[in-house]
Amino acid sequence: MATFDQELDARGLNCPLPILRARKSITGLGGGQVLRILATDPGSVKDFEAFCRQTGNELLSSSQNDGAFEFLIRKAS
């Protein structure tokens, strides 16, 4: 199991709320720390890929388990 510093439960939220909440959460992290996000919006897969490209943060993993998508994002240092 991957380790993370903070978790954001965005299940049940639709675009753009998961991205907006993730942006707010990641702002509070230090460089190199990892945010785990759980989301149910199928569009969040492409949204988080684009979010990481635009912000310079690293998408460590993107997976789907039990109807939810899980993303691990490392904040740029």
Steps between C-alpha positions, in 0.01 A plus 500: 500500500630840407565751774352847496500807723142615455178357360220675313168319465333649193263207440158613383632835373491591133742707293642747581463445877755215538766713327415814698513312830826329400658835410403635843627189681831484314569866578523407867758227439876540499709424193532125443199410714231276350125560475269201455171582328193278476247597234204342321473740203628311190621832357738538792753268333570745218446798732775395742741419215447853365517651850842345559630610159387858565622526861827308475389253768570132438220248446652196671210265431147484370289191566141386540376288792146424617342759271731781614806647334812547709769752416833558673651839426840617625526875550779661303785617723 
